[in-house]
């Protein structure tokens, strides 16, 4: 049985990505790694580290269970995990646990952020849409400033 390590941060986007990767006639084992959204510094002042981890675990469990339910009828196996710390370290740990597993990045791309790499040596690709938005915003700022 083939094993996939799938990083997710949005259940709908990840479901669409997995639908293209999973073949119906061949059951696979998916390790779904939830990458919860980061809490900003203002929120982190008011909650403890334990409360933050509890929230991240609940968020990941909810997101992963939505994906598991969508593909459970096809005979696939799902294991849920939460990404705490750098994703490169999480990938190394999971590849040691699940030997021969392939890594799939099914995280929804953010417009203004570059995605954290999953494996060592992975090049971070700049998003042309975010570059275009940055140029447009800078141009609009200067146009308004000189009027």
KETI-393114 format. One line per 4 residues: for each residue x, y, z of C-alpha. Coordinates in Angstrom, 3 decimals, always signed. Layout:
X Y Z | ...
//
This chain:
+0.000 +0.000 +0.000 | +1.419 +3.362 -1.030 | +1.791 +6.039 +1.628 | +1.366 +9.782 +1.074
+2.268 +12.514 +3.565 | -0.122 +15.357 +2.750 | +0.249 +18.844 +4.227 | -3.050 +20.758 +4.394
-4.280 +24.140 +5.576 | -7.686 +24.222 +3.856 | -9.971 +21.205 +3.580 | -11.707 +22.136 +0.316
-8.477 +22.922 -1.530 | -6.805 +19.770 -0.186 | -9.801 +17.619 -1.191 | -9.499 +18.883 -4.770
-5.740 +18.224 -4.792 | -6.178 +14.723 -3.347 | -8.935 +13.821 -5.793 | -6.418 +14.108 -8.624
-3.762 +12.071 -6.762 | -5.882 +9.257 -5.358 | -6.904 +6.534 -7.752 | -10.150 +4.761 -6.917
-8.907 +1.278 -7.836 | -5.803 +1.467 -5.609 | -6.289 +2.143 -1.883 | -3.547 +4.219 -0.256
-2.582 +5.347 +3.216 | -2.615 +9.115 +3.713 | -0.928 +10.854 +6.606 | -2.803 +14.155 +6.782
-0.674 +16.810 +8.469 | -2.698 +19.848 +9.484 | -0.905 +23.181 +9.258 | -3.132 +25.449 +11.364
-3.110 +29.183 +10.754 | -0.708 +31.163 +12.875 | -2.124 +33.305 +15.648 | -0.925 +36.870 +15.542
+1.081 +38.412 +18.337 | -1.920 +40.224 +19.823 | -3.846 +37.007 +20.390 | -0.804 +35.167 +21.713
-0.536 +37.700 +24.536 | -3.864 +36.617 +25.962 | -3.752 +32.832 +25.650 | -1.321 +30.310 +27.064
+0.861 +27.966 +25.063 | -1.256 +25.017 +26.141 | -4.464 +26.710 +24.988 | -2.822 +27.524 +21.655
-1.748 +23.898 +21.123 | -5.227 +22.690 +22.078 | -6.793 +25.039 +19.526 | -4.308 +23.953 +16.820
-5.040 +20.294 +17.557 | -8.819 +20.845 +17.395 | -8.486 +22.823 +14.147 | -6.350 +20.106 +12.554
-8.654 +17.325 +13.715 | -11.706 +19.091 +12.252 | -9.985 +19.836 +8.946 | -8.511 +16.345 +8.569
-11.777 +14.612 +9.474 | -13.594 +16.511 +6.690 | -11.118 +15.107 +4.167 | -11.213 +11.614 +5.685
-14.999 +11.476 +5.412 | -14.873 +12.475 +1.739 | -12.568 +9.578 +0.754 | -13.390 +6.942 +3.417
-15.899 +5.089 +1.231 | -13.167 +4.294 -1.319 | -11.132 +2.134 +1.102 | -8.305 +4.579 +1.819
-6.705 +4.812 +5.258 | -6.098 +8.145 +6.965 | -3.843 +9.127 +9.854 | -4.121 +12.636 +11.320
-1.181 +14.656 +12.630 | -0.548 +18.283 +13.580 | +2.503 +20.222 +12.396 | +4.226 +21.745 +15.412
+7.488 +23.452 +14.574 | +9.361 +23.737 +11.261 | +7.817 +21.634 +8.493 | +11.200 +20.265 +7.398
+11.609 +18.640 +10.821 | +8.045 +17.276 +10.730 | +8.706 +15.766 +7.284 | +11.938 +14.095 +8.463
+10.142 +12.609 +11.459 | +7.231 +11.310 +9.373 | +9.487 +9.875 +6.652 | +11.353 +8.001 +9.378
+8.071 +6.658 +10.704 | +6.508 +5.881 +7.300 | +9.371 +4.591 +5.159 | +9.067 +5.238 +1.425
+6.279 +7.800 +1.813 | +5.856 +10.495 -0.816 | +5.272 +14.108 +0.271 | +2.414 +16.141 -1.208
+1.966 +19.846 -0.542 | -1.792 +20.464 -0.660 | -1.679 +23.764 +1.204 | -3.689 +26.591 -0.315
-1.244 +29.234 -1.576 | -1.539 +32.612 +0.140 | -1.386 +35.694 -2.049 | +1.183 +37.657 -0.071
+3.131 +34.869 +1.651 | +5.663 +32.357 +0.439 | +5.043 +28.813 +1.602 | +7.443 +27.247 +4.073
+9.500 +24.465 +2.420 | +8.654 +20.859 +3.316 | +11.968 +19.137 +2.552 | +15.579 +20.268 +2.637
+16.780 +21.748 -0.613 | +13.282 +22.663 -1.789 | +13.379 +25.953 -3.603 | +10.844 +28.538 -2.561
+9.026 +29.691 -5.649 | +7.877 +33.257 -5.764 | +4.275 +33.653 -6.754 | +3.874 +35.830 -9.864
+0.439 +36.971 -8.665 | +1.828 +38.318 -5.394 | +4.658 +40.063 -7.259 | +2.134 +41.673 -9.613
-0.045 +42.726 -6.668 | +2.968 +44.273 -4.940 | +3.885 +46.253 -8.044 | +0.287 +47.394 -8.502
+0.015 +48.464 -4.853 | +3.297 +50.385 -5.015 | +2.245 +52.090 -8.238 | -1.131 +53.049 -6.757
+0.575 +54.406 -3.639 | +2.930 +56.627 -5.647 | +0.111 +57.762 -7.958 | -1.965 +58.860 -4.968
+1.031 +60.415 -3.216 | +1.925 +62.647 -6.185 | -1.622 +63.822 -6.852
//
